[in-house]
Structure formats: structure tokens, C-alpha cells
Amino acid sequence: MKRRWLIALVLVLIFALSILLPHFGILNLYLQQVIMYVGINIILTISLNLVNGYMGEFSVGHAGFMAIGAYVSSLLTVLVFPKPWGPFVFPLVLVLGGLAAALAGLIVAFPSFKTRGDYLAIVTLAFNMIIKSVLENIDAIGGPRGFMGMSKLTNVAWVYVWVLITIFAIRNFIFSSYGRGILSIREDEVAAELVSVNTRQAKILAFVISSFFAGIAGGLFAHVLQFINPRSFTILKSTDVLVMVYLGGIGSITGSILGASIYTVLLELLRPLQVWRWVVGPLLLVILMITRPRGIFGLREARVLIPAEEVGADAAATS
């Protein structure tokens, strides 16, 4: 019980700092921007890790779901709700953007999980390219020129809140009975079916949850930049998220947080290299696959993210 109160106290303290430090100018605008990018990438990485790391499938179209969340939430704040309402309806438009991405995830998941193997990778790759092409050919939302006019509604505090919600939701899902089913699919899908796991239903559920949080990340991203265009959501963006997943570690929320933080800060440090810094991502992915395929924290979790009952059971088993 003391541990829970201590964690809650630390989280509230960080939330207070996320409001006070920018308000009093202690964090300059550049640092705030980097912190928000780190938070958004953490959401993207944890959500993709649910599919690639915990479930053992391979999805490569996460930027497509992010694009749907970004465009839906932006259209709502610019064209639907009056501008002065922005700060009040911002949580609602983020959720609606996430739900639109989740719906797209459901449409992709249905045919994809009828078969086994690498089919999902091919479908999600095609999905990412289709979304980009569709966005480029709709003049009403700016086409290739992009869409703008959003107020800067995303701030450090909002990103922090959504990072916590993502961690809480995915962590509780993983340690639920549905989550056990997901883990069993990764280890052996045939054996999972033999012990009555509805593998297709479990896969679709995990994929839809993953798509939802990618949409949330897209909405936050759009309202940081106040401008989006289809080129922001290409296969290169999906590759970046893959690198963050495999850098931090598959099947690990802690690894996702670490991977997203390291990679985002590294790209900022390499900014003087200009366009050559984008070579780092794919190159890092190749090196990781050869030297450390499970990543830094692969299949391990920080103790603070493991339920107390699980920690107690592990301790009893090892004693």
C-alpha cells in the first residue's frame, strides 16, 4: 500500500512540474518541444510494442493510424468546433481521432488475421501507402500542401497525462486474462488455440487498442506543430517507431519508454547533420537486428510496472 501511495505522489509531483516549469519560463520553448516529442513517441512506441513485441506479429504501418488521428482531430478543432472552444474540447477531439484510427485498425485487422505469417506486415505497409496517397489527393484537406489552422493546444502537461493513460491501459491489458492470451499467441499460437484462447479475437482486440493510441499520438502531434501534411506520415515515420520499439526492447513497456527517449534525443543531437540524420534510423535498425534482436530491455519489465501480486508470486517461486 505504501508503494502505491509513493508512486501516486511522484506522479502528481511530476504533473505539477509539467505545468509550473513551462509557466514560469524555467523550460524554454525548444526544451518543451523536445519533451513533447519524447512523450508522443513513447505513446507510439508502447502502442506498437503491443502488436510487435507482446503479440509477436509484425506491423509496419503505424504512421498511417497516426495520420488518421492527426487529420480527424485537426479537422474537428478547425472546421467543426468554434476556435474559442479549443482548450475545452481538446480531450474530446483527441479521443475521436483515436477512435477513427481504431476503426481503421479494425478494418485492417479483419482480413489480416484470417491467415498466419507475415501477411500483417504486407497489409500494414500497403495501408500506410494508401493513407498517404488518399491524403495527398483530397484538396478539401489541403492535399499535398497539408492542413493548418490548428491552435497550439498540446502542451507538456497534456502529453504527460496521455503517456500515463497509455502506460496504465497497456500495462493493465497485458496483465489481464486477455493479455495472457496475447502472450500465449507470441509463444505458440497453435498451443494457445488448444487451451481455448480465441486467437483471432485476441489479435484484433490488441491491434485495435494499438491503433487507438497511435491516433491519440497523431492528434497530439498535430496540435504541437499546428501544421500537418501527408509527408509527415510516410513509411519513414513507421520505421522510426519500429526502431524505437526494437531499440528499447520487445515486449516491455519500460523498454519502449527507454527506446523512444534515447532515439528522439539522439535525432535532436544529430540535427546539424541535416538530412543525413535520417540515415541513422534504418541503419540502427539493421545493427540492432544483427546484434541485439530483443533490444535493451527485451521481454523484461521494471518492477514498478509489475502488479504487486505478480512480484510476490515471483519472489515466492524463487525463494
C-alpha positions in Angstrom: 0.0 0.0 0.0 2.9 2.4 0.9 4.4 1.7 -2.5 1.2 2.7 -4.3 0.9 5.9 -2.4 4.6 6.8 -3.1 4.2 6.2 -6.8 1.0 8.3 -6.9 2.8 11.1 -5.0 5.7 11.1 -7.5 3.3 11.1 -10.5 1.3 14.0 -9.1 4.6 15.9 -8.4 5.8 15.4 -12.0 2.4 16.6 -13.2 2.7 19.8 -11.1 6.2 20.4 -12.5 4.9 19.8 -16.1 2.6 22.8 -15.5 4.8 25.1 -13.4 8.1 24.8 -15.2 6.8 26.0 -18.6 4.6 28.6 -16.9 7.5 30.3 -15.1 9.8 30.0 -18.1 12.2 27.6 -16.5 11.8 25.3 -19.5 12.3 27.2 -22.8 10.2 26.6 -25.8 12.8 24.3 -27.5 13.1 22.0 -24.5 9.3 21.9 -24.2 9.1 20.9 -27.8 11.7 18.1 -27.3 9.9 16.8 -24.2 6.6 16.7 -26.0 8.1 14.8 -29.0 9.6 12.3 -26.5 6.2 11.8 -24.8 4.4 11.4 -28.2 7.0 8.9 -29.3 6.6 7.0 -26.1 2.8 6.6 -26.8 3.6 5.5 -30.3 6.2 3.0 -29.2 4.2 1.4 -26.4 1.2 1.0 -28.7 3.3 -0.6 -31.5 5.0 -2.8 -28.9 1.6 -4.3 -28.0 1.4 -5.8 -31.5 5.1 -6.4 -32.4 6.5 -7.2 -29.0 3.8 -8.7 -26.9 1.8 -10.4 -29.6 4.7 -11.4 -31.9 3.1 -10.1 -35.1 4.9 -7.6 -37.4 3.1 -4.3 -38.2 4.9 -1.7 -40.2 2.1 0.9 -40.9 1.8 2.7 -37.6 2.3 6.1 -39.2 -1.0 5.5 -41.2 -3.0 5.3 -38.0 -1.2 8.3 -36.6 -2.1 10.2 -39.7 -5.8 9.4 -39.3 -5.8 10.6 -35.7 -3.9 13.8 -36.7 -6.2 14.7 -39.5 -9.5 13.8 -37.7 -8.6 15.8 -34.6 -7.3 18.7 -36.6 -10.5 18.9 -38.8 -12.6 18.9 -35.7 -10.8 21.7 -33.9 -10.5 23.9 -37.1 -13.8 23.2 -39.0 -16.3 21.8 -36.5 -15.9 23.4 -33.1 -15.5 27.2 -32.7 -11.9 28.2 -32.1 -12.5 29.6 -28.5 -13.8 26.1 -27.5 -10.5 24.6 -28.4 -9.0 24.1 -24.9 -12.2 22.7 -23.6 -13.0 20.2 -26.4 -9.3 19.2 -26.9 -9.6 15.9 -24.9 -12.8 15.0 -26.8 -11.2 15.6 -30.3 -8.2 13.5 -29.3 -10.4 10.6 -28.3 -12.4 11.0 -31.5 -9.2 10.9 -33.5 -8.1 7.8 -31.6 -11.5 6.2 -32.3 -11.2 6.9 -36.0 -7.8 5.3 -36.0 -9.1 2.3 -34.0 -11.9 1.9 -36.6 -9.3 1.9 -39.4 -7.3 -0.7 -37.3 -10.4 -2.9 -37.1 -10.9 -2.7 -40.9 -7.3 -3.7 -41.4 -7.3 -6.4 -38.7 -10.3 -8.4 -40.0 -8.7 -9.6 -43.3 -5.2 -9.6 -41.9 -5.7 -12.1 -39.1 -7.5 -14.6 -41.2 -4.1 -16.0 -42.0 -0.8 -16.5 -40.2 2.7 -15.5 -41.0 4.0 -12.2 -42.5 0.6 -11.2 -44.0 0.1 -8.4 -41.5 3.4 -6.7 -42.4 2.4 -6.6 -46.1 -1.1 -5.3 -45.4 0.0 -2.6 -43.0 2.7 -1.5 -45.4 0.1 -1.1 -48.1 -2.3 0.6 -45.7 0.4 3.2 -44.8 0.9 4.0 -48.5 -2.8 4.1 -49.3 -3.5 6.6 -46.4 -0.7 8.9 -47.6 -1.9 8.7 -51.2 -5.5 9.4 -50.2 -4.5 12.4 -48.1 -2.4 13.8 -51.0 -5.4 13.6 -53.3 -8.1 15.3 -51.2 -7.9 19.0 -51.9 -10.5 19.8 -49.2 -7.9 19.0 -46.5 -5.0 20.6 -48.3 -3.8 17.7 -50.4 0.0 17.5 -50.7 0.2 21.1 -49.3 -1.0 20.0 -45.9 -3.6 21.3 -43.4 -3.1 24.1 -40.9 -5.0 26.5 -38.7 -4.9 24.4 -35.5 -4.3 26.3 -32.2 -1.3 25.1 -30.2 -3.4 23.0 -27.8 -0.8 20.4 -26.9 1.4 21.2 -24.0 3.8 19.3 -21.7 1.0 18.6 -19.2 -1.3 17.1 -21.8 1.4 14.9 -23.2 2.3 13.7 -19.7 -1.3 12.8 -19.0 -1.7 10.8 -22.2 1.6 9.0 -21.6 0.3 7.9 -18.2 -3.0 6.8 -19.6 -1.2 4.8 -22.3 1.1 3.1 -19.8 -1.8 2.4 -17.4 -4.1 1.0 -20.2 -1.5 -1.2 -21.9 0.0 -2.4 -18.6 -3.4 -3.4 -17.2 -4.3 -5.1 -20.6 -1.1 -7.1 -20.6 -1.6 -8.4 -17.1 -5.3 -9.2 -17.7 -6.6 -12.5 -18.9 -6.8 -11.1 -22.4 -3.2 -10.1 -22.1 -2.2 -13.6 -21.1 -3.9 -14.8 -24.3 -1.8 -12.3 -26.3 1.4 -13.5 -24.7 0.5 -17.1 -25.4 0.0 -16.3 -29.1 3.5 -14.9 -29.2 4.9 -18.1 -27.7 2.9 -20.6 -29.7 -0.3 -19.8 -31.5 -1.3 -23.4 -32.0 -0.8 -24.3 -28.4 -2.8 -21.1 -27.4 -5.7 -22.3 -29.5 -5.5 -25.7 -27.8 -6.0 -24.1 -24.4 -9.1 -22.3 -25.7 -7.6 -18.9 -26.5 -9.7 -17.2 -29.2 -6.5 -16.2 -31.1 -8.2 -14.2 -33.9 -10.4 -12.2 -31.4 -7.4 -11.5 -29.2 -5.3 -10.3 -32.1 -8.0 -8.0 -33.4 -8.5 -6.5 -29.9 -4.8 -5.9 -29.4 -4.5 -4.3 -32.9 -7.5 -2.0 -32.4 -6.1 -0.8 -29.0 -2.7 -0.2 -30.6 -4.3 1.8 -33.5 -6.3 3.9 -31.0 -3.2 5.1 -29.1 -1.4 5.8 -32.4 -4.4 8.0 -33.3 -4.1 9.8 -30.0 -0.3 10.4 -30.6 -1.3 11.8 -34.1 -3.7 14.3 -32.5 -1.1 15.5 -30.0 1.5 15.7 -32.8 -0.8 17.8 -35.0 -1.6 20.3 -32.2 2.1 20.8 -31.4 3.2 21.6 -34.9 -0.1 23.4 -35.9 0.5 22.0 -39.4 0.4 18.5 -40.9 0.9 17.2 -44.4 1.0 13.6 -45.8 4.8 13.6 -45.9 4.9 13.6 -42.1 3.3 10.1 -42.1 5.3 8.1 -44.6 6.9 4.7 -44.2 10.0 6.5 -42.8 7.9 7.6 -39.8 6.7 4.0 -39.3 10.4 2.9 -39.5 11.3 5.4 -36.8 8.7 3.8 -34.4 10.0 0.3 -35.3 13.5 1.4 -34.4 12.3 2.8 -31.0 10.5 -0.5 -30.3 13.4 -2.7 -31.1 16.0 -0.3 -29.5 14.2 -0.3 -26.1 13.1 -3.9 -26.2 10.3 -6.0 -27.5 7.5 -7.0 -25.0 8.5 -4.3 -22.5 6.8 -1.0 -21.6 10.0 0.1 -19.8 12.0 -0.7 -23.0 9.5 1.4 -25.0 9.9 4.4 -22.8 13.7 4.0 -22.9 13.8 3.4 -26.7 11.6 6.4 -27.5 13.6 8.7 -25.2 17.0 7.7 -26.5 16.1 7.8 -30.2 14.2 11.1 -30.0 17.1 12.9 -28.1 19.7 11.3 -30.4 17.9 12.7 -33.5 17.9 16.1 -31.9 21.6 15.9 -31.1 22.3 14.8 -34.8 20.3 17.7 -36.2 23.4 19.5 -37.5 23.8 16.6 -39.9 20.6 17.7 -41.6 19.1 15.1 -44.0 21.8 12.5 -43.2 20.5 12.1 -39.7 17.5 10.2 -41.2 20.0 7.5 -42.3 20.6 6.8 -38.6 17.2 5.2 -38.1 17.3 2.4 -40.7 21.0 1.8 -40.0 20.4 1.5 -36.3 17.5 -1.0 -37.0 19.8 -3.2 -39.1 22.6 -3.1 -36.5 20.0 -3.9 -33.7 18.5 -6.9 -35.6 22.0 -8.4 -36.0 23.5 -7.7 -32.6 20.6 -7.5 -30.1 17.3 -8.6 -31.7 15.3 -8.2 -28.5 16.6 -4.7 -27.6 17.9 -3.3 -24.4 15.1 -4.3 -22.1 13.7 -7.2 -24.3 11.0 -9.2 -22.5 11.9 -7.6 -19.1 9.9 -5.1 -17.2 10.8 -2.5 -14.4 9.5 -3.7 -11.1 7.3 -0.7 -10.6 5.2 -1.7 -13.6 4.6 -5.2 -12.4 1.5 -5.8 -10.2 2.3 -6.4 -6.6 0.7 -9.8 -6.7 3.0 -10.8 -9.6 6.1 -9.6 -7.8 5.1 -11.5 -4.7 4.4 -14.7 -6.7 7.8 -14.4 -8.4 9.6 -13.9 -5.1 7.9 -16.9 -3.6 8.7 -19.0 -6.6 12.4 -18.1 -6.5 12.8 -18.5 -2.7 
